[in-house]
């Protein structure tokens, strides 16, 4: 999938990248197993669907409440050490659920505590991981590394639900045991990485954490392409959050069984996988602006097809087609953002984007049921389509976006105030 330029060694020859990606793959498999099993366990313990929704929603809440702080900490602390301790902490938390299940002593407060703490550690880990990647693979291979990451994640999405269901059917302890082991393996793989996860830092008095958060927000605001596309991605996430329930209701109205609904979303995962496989080639060939505009127009023109799809099979095909271009855009915008962001700001910039999009996703999910009840499913599809059409038009008329370069060729933007002061340099890499 990823291509190397002349004189550039293959990404797979990069031992540190193999260890980083391998640990992430194993960890993501465990996450998929736990994601499937957690609401079932909460239902078994409490008998309440409301409690199940609250526990599973704590992961989103952690982004909303802790995301900006996590980004600042990822820039302040040693990223490699931080990631290792996050994985070790998650292994212990999930391991406590395994022990409680095995001894028949699991309680609802225990599950709430594990979900909340796991969400905080996950948010911190993701901020540090995103910021560290350019230092592990280098700028030339950044889009390829992101493409591989999207590919393996979508591959696991395709088969993850089936595998998780099989584990849970054997024993309700197994999904959590697998996840606990996966975190431990991920921590070990991180420990074996030799390279640094961040550039040299300057000593001297550090500003307050709130000041560092404001610095990250200010940097994003003064980058017109990043600022605009981050807001557009957040607006599109409102549609994505609402679209999940819309597709489920449309499938039920078309007579789909629970298995067929699962197949529809597997179709979306297959489409995303195909897009991820070609993402590196597309991102290295076409400018970011063209990719962004193309994705938004394809989404705006493709989403109305859900309303006229006559059966579950057609819904699955629409889901696959609509999901095809999103991974390409994700690799393009992530490559561009990481390429132009100074290393010491990457955690904060990435967490700003994650916090906004996750907030919008939560808003869309919360509004979807009310919209369907008030307007009806087909009208909600048309409303969301009109929303995306507006985003496509706005993006198409934005000159800064239209003229954005090929993502991998973008040049770093300076940090405000960089190059001033008499601070000495110290190394804080792993």
C-alpha positions in Angstrom: 0.0 0.0 0.0 2.6 2.6 1.1 5.1 3.6 -1.5 8.7 4.7 -0.8 10.3 7.4 -2.9 13.7 7.0 -4.5 16.3 6.4 -1.8 13.7 6.1 0.9 13.9 2.7 2.7 10.7 0.7 3.0 8.5 1.6 5.9 8.5 -2.1 6.9 12.3 -1.9 7.4 11.6 0.5 10.2 11.8 -1.7 13.3 10.4 1.0 15.6 7.3 1.5 13.3 6.7 -2.3 13.2 6.8 -2.4 17.0 4.5 0.6 17.3 2.0 -0.6 14.8 2.1 -4.2 16.1 1.3 -3.1 19.6 -1.6 -0.9 18.4 -3.0 -3.8 16.3 -3.0 -6.2 19.3 -4.4 -3.4 21.6 -7.2 -2.6 19.1 -8.2 -6.2 18.9 -8.6 -6.3 22.6 -10.5 -3.0 22.6 -13.0 -4.4 20.0 -13.6 -7.5 22.2 -14.2 -5.4 25.3 -16.4 -2.9 23.4 -18.7 -5.7 22.4 -18.8 -7.3 25.9 -19.0 -4.2 28.1 -22.7 -3.3 27.6 -23.7 -7.0 27.9 -21.9 -7.2 31.2 -23.5 -4.0 32.5 -26.9 -5.3 31.5 -26.2 -8.6 33.3 -25.1 -6.7 36.5 -27.7 -3.9 36.5 -30.5 -5.0 34.1 -30.7 -1.4 32.9 -30.1 -0.3 29.3 -29.7 3.2 30.6 -26.8 2.2 32.8 -25.2 0.3 29.9 -25.4 3.4 27.7 -23.9 5.6 30.5 -21.0 3.2 31.1 -20.1 2.9 27.4 -20.5 6.6 26.9 -17.8 7.4 29.5 -15.1 7.0 26.7 -16.6 9.9 24.8 -17.0 11.9 28.0 -13.2 11.6 28.7 -12.4 13.3 25.4 -14.8 16.1 26.2 -13.6 16.7 29.8 -9.9 15.7 29.6 -8.9 16.0 25.9 -7.3 19.4 26.0 -5.5 18.6 29.2 -4.2 15.3 27.8 -2.8 17.1 24.8 -0.9 19.5 26.9 0.5 16.7 29.1 1.5 14.8 26.0 3.6 17.8 25.0 5.0 18.4 28.5 5.8 14.8 29.6 8.1 12.1 28.1 5.7 10.6 25.5 7.2 7.2 25.4 7.1 6.8 29.2 3.6 8.2 29.3 2.3 5.7 26.7 3.9 2.8 28.5 2.3 3.8 31.8 -1.1 4.3 30.1 -1.0 0.8 28.6 0.2 -0.7 31.9 -2.6 1.2 33.8 -5.2 0.0 31.4 -4.0 -3.6 31.7 -4.4 -3.4 35.5 -7.9 -1.8 35.2 -9.2 -4.4 32.8 -7.5 -7.1 34.7 -9.5 -6.1 37.8 -12.7 -6.8 35.9 -11.4 -10.2 34.9 -10.7 -11.0 38.6 -14.1 -9.7 39.7 -15.9 -11.7 37.1 -14.0 -14.9 38.0 -14.8 -14.4 41.7 -18.4 -13.3 41.0 -17.8 -10.0 42.8 -18.3 -7.5 40.0 -20.4 -4.5 40.8 -21.8 -1.5 38.9 -19.6 1.1 40.7 -16.5 -1.0 39.8 -17.5 -0.9 36.1 -18.1 2.8 36.3 -14.7 3.4 37.9 -12.9 1.2 35.3 -14.7 2.9 32.4 -13.9 6.4 33.6 -10.2 5.7 34.4 -9.8 3.7 31.2 -11.2 6.6 29.2 -8.8 9.1 30.8 -5.8 6.9 30.1 -7.0 6.2 26.5 -7.3 9.9 25.9 -3.8 10.6 27.1 -2.4 7.6 25.2 -4.0 8.7 21.9 -2.7 12.3 22.3 0.9 11.1 22.9 0.7 8.5 20.1 -0.5 11.0 17.5 2.2 13.5 18.5 5.0 10.8 18.5 4.3 9.2 15.1 6.3 11.7 12.9 9.4 11.2 15.1 9.1 7.4 14.7 8.7 7.2 10.9 9.9 10.6 9.6 8.1 13.2 7.5 8.6 11.3 4.2 6.8 8.2 5.4 4.1 9.8 7.5 1.2 9.4 5.1 2.3 5.7 4.5 2.3 5.0 8.3 -1.1 6.6 8.7 -2.4 4.6 5.8 -1.2 1.4 7.3 -2.8 2.3 10.6 -6.1 3.0 8.9 -5.9 -0.2 7.0 -5.3 -2.5 10.0 -8.0 -0.7 12.1 -10.6 -1.1 9.4 -9.6 -4.7 8.8 -10.2 -5.4 12.5 -13.5 -3.6 12.3 -14.6 -6.0 9.5 -14.0 -9.1 11.6 -13.9 -7.7 15.1 -17.6 -8.0 16.0 -17.7 -11.6 14.9 -14.5 -12.5 16.9 -15.8 -10.6 19.9 -19.1 -12.4 19.8 -17.3 -15.8 19.6 -15.1 -14.9 22.6 -18.1 -13.8 24.7 -20.1 -17.0 23.8 -17.2 -19.1 25.1 -16.9 -17.1 28.4 -17.9 -13.6 29.4 -14.5 -13.3 31.1 -12.6 -13.9 27.8 -13.1 -10.5 26.1 -11.7 -8.7 29.1 -8.9 -11.1 29.6 -7.9 -10.7 26.0 -7.9 -6.9 26.3 -5.9 -7.0 29.5 -3.2 -9.1 27.8 -3.3 -6.9 24.7 -2.5 -3.8 26.8 0.4 -5.6 28.4 1.8 -6.7 25.0 1.4 -3.1 23.7 3.4 -1.7 26.7 6.2 -4.3 26.0 6.3 -3.3 22.3 6.6 0.3 23.3 9.4 -0.5 25.7 11.4 -2.2 22.9 11.3 0.9 20.6 14.7 2.5 20.5 14.0 5.9 18.9 12.8 9.1 20.5 9.2 10.1 20.6 9.8 13.8 20.6 12.4 16.4 19.7 14.7 18.1 22.0 13.1 20.4 24.5 14.3 23.7 26.1 14.7 24.0 29.8 13.6 27.0 31.8 10.4 27.8 33.7 7.3 26.3 32.1 4.1 28.3 31.8 1.0 27.1 33.6 -0.9 24.2 32.1 -3.8 26.4 31.2 -1.4 28.8 29.4 0.0 25.8 27.3 -3.6 24.8 26.4 -4.4 28.3 25.3 -1.1 28.3 23.2 -2.3 25.2 21.4 -5.7 26.6 20.7 -4.2 29.9 19.5 -1.9 28.1 17.1 -4.8 26.1 15.6 -6.8 29.4 15.2 -4.0 31.1 13.3 -3.6 28.3 10.8 -6.4 28.9 8.3 -6.5 25.5 6.6 -6.3 23.5 9.9 -8.8 25.8 11.6 -11.4 25.6 8.8 -11.1 21.8 8.2 -11.2 21.1 11.9 -14.5 23.0 12.2 -15.8 21.2 9.1 -14.8 17.8 10.4 -16.6 18.6 13.7 -19.7 19.7 11.7 -19.5 16.5 9.6 -19.2 14.5 12.9 -22.7 15.8 13.9 -24.0 14.0 10.8 -22.0 10.9 11.5 -23.2 10.7 15.1 -26.8 11.0 14.0 -26.4 8.8 10.9 -25.7 5.7 13.0 -29.2 5.5 14.4 -30.7 6.7 11.2 -29.2 3.8 9.3 -30.3 1.3 12.0 -33.9 2.6 11.8 -33.9 2.6 8.0 -32.7 -1.0 8.1 -35.4 -2.1 10.5 -38.0 -0.3 8.3 -36.7 -2.3 5.4 -37.2 -5.6 7.4 -33.6 -6.2 8.2 -32.8 -8.7 11.0 -30.2 -7.9 13.7 -27.7 -10.0 11.7 -28.4 -8.1 8.5 -28.0 -4.8 10.3 -24.5 -6.0 11.4 -23.7 -6.9 7.8 -24.7 -3.3 6.7 -22.1 -1.9 9.1 -19.6 -4.5 8.0 -20.2 -3.2 4.5 -19.2 0.3 5.7 -16.0 -1.2 7.3 -15.2 -3.0 4.0 -15.6 0.3 2.1 -13.3 2.1 4.6 -10.8 -0.7 4.3 -10.6 -0.3 0.6 -10.2 3.4 0.9 -7.4 2.9 3.5 -5.5 0.6 1.1 -5.2 3.3 -1.5 -4.9 6.3 0.9 -1.1 6.7 0.7 -1.0 6.8 -3.1 -3.8 9.3 -3.3 -2.5 11.5 -0.5 1.0 11.7 -2.2 -0.6 12.5 -5.6 -3.4 14.9 -5.0 -3.5 18.2 -2.9 -5.3 18.2 0.4 -7.8 20.7 -0.7 -9.0 18.6 -3.7 -9.3 15.5 -1.4 -11.3 17.4 1.2 -13.7 18.9 -1.4 -14.1 15.6 -3.2 -15.0 13.8 0.1 -17.6 16.3 1.2 -19.3 16.3 -2.2 -19.3 12.5 -2.4 -20.8 12.3 1.1 -23.4 15.0 0.3 -24.5 13.3 -2.9 -24.3 9.8 -1.5 -26.1 10.1 1.8 -29.6 10.7 0.2 -29.3 7.2 -1.3 -30.0 5.7 2.1 -33.6 7.1 1.9 -34.3 5.3 -1.3 -32.5 2.0 -0.7 -35.2 -0.7 -1.1 -33.6 -3.4 1.0 -30.8 -4.3 3.5 -28.4 -5.4 0.7 -28.6 -2.0 -1.0 -28.2 -0.2 2.3 -24.9 -2.2 2.8 -23.7 -1.1 -0.7 -24.5 2.5 0.0 -22.7 2.3 3.4 -19.6 0.8 1.6 -19.5 3.4 -1.1 -20.1 6.3 1.4 -17.2 5.0 3.6 -14.7 4.6 0.7 -13.3 8.1 0.7 -13.3 9.0 4.4 -10.0 7.1 5.3 -8.3 8.9 2.4 -9.3 12.2 3.8 -8.3 11.2 7.3 -4.8 10.3 6.2 -4.5 13.5 4.2 -5.6 15.9 6.9 -3.6 14.0 9.6 -0.5 14.1 7.5 -0.9 17.8 6.8 -1.7 18.6 10.4 1.3 16.6 11.8 3.6 17.9 9.1 3.0 21.6 9.7 2.7 21.5 13.5 5.9 22.0 15.6 6.7 18.9 17.6 6.3 20.6 20.9 2.6 21.5 20.0 1.5 18.3 18.3 -0.2 16.8 21.4 -2.3 19.9 21.9 -3.2 20.4 18.3 -4.3 16.8 17.9 -6.3 16.9 21.1 -8.0 20.1 19.9 -9.2 18.3 16.8 -10.2 15.2 18.8 -12.1 17.1 21.4 -14.1 19.1 18.8 -15.0 16.1 16.7 -15.9 13.9 19.6 -18.1 16.6 21.1 -19.9 17.0 17.8 -20.3 13.2 17.5 -21.9 13.1 20.9 -24.3 16.0 19.9 -25.3 14.1 16.8 -25.9 10.9 18.6 -28.0 12.7 21.3 -30.1 14.5 18.8 -30.7 11.6 16.4 -33.6 9.9 18.3 -35.5 13.2 18.8 -35.1 14.1 15.1 -36.3 10.7 13.9 -39.3 10.9 16.2 -40.3 14.5 15.2 -39.5 14.4 11.5 -39.4 10.8 10.4 -36.4 8.8 9.2 -36.5 9.8 5.5 -36.8 13.5 6.3 -33.8 13.3 8.7 -31.8 11.7 5.9 -32.7 14.7 3.7 -31.9 17.2 6.5 -28.5 15.6 7.1 -27.9 15.6 3.3 -28.6 19.3 3.2 -26.3 19.8 6.1 -23.4 18.1 4.2 -24.3 20.0 1.0 -23.8 23.2 2.9 -20.4 22.0 4.2 -19.4 20.9 0.6 -20.3 24.4 -0.8 -18.5 26.3 2.0 -15.3 24.2 1.6 -15.4 24.5 -2.2 -15.5 28.3 -1.9 -12.7 28.5 0.7 -9.6 29.7 -1.2 -7.2 28.7 1.6 -8.5 25.1 1.4 -8.6 24.9 -2.4 -5.0 26.0 -2.6 -3.7 23.7 0.2 -0.7 21.7 -1.0 -0.1 17.9 -1.2 -0.2 17.0 2.5 3.2 15.3 2.6 4.9 18.3 1.0 3.5 20.8 3.5 6.2 22.8 5.4 6.3 23.2 9.2 4.7 26.4 10.5 6.7 28.3 13.2 5.6 28.3 16.8 4.8 31.8 18.1 7.8 33.1 19.9 10.1 30.3 18.7 13.8 31.0 18.6 13.7 33.5 21.4 15.1 33.3 24.9 18.3 31.8 26.2 17.0 28.5 27.3 19.4 25.5 27.2 18.4 22.3 25.3 17.7 19.0 27.0 16.5 15.7 25.5 13.2 14.3 26.7 12.7 11.5 24.2 12.3 7.9 25.3 
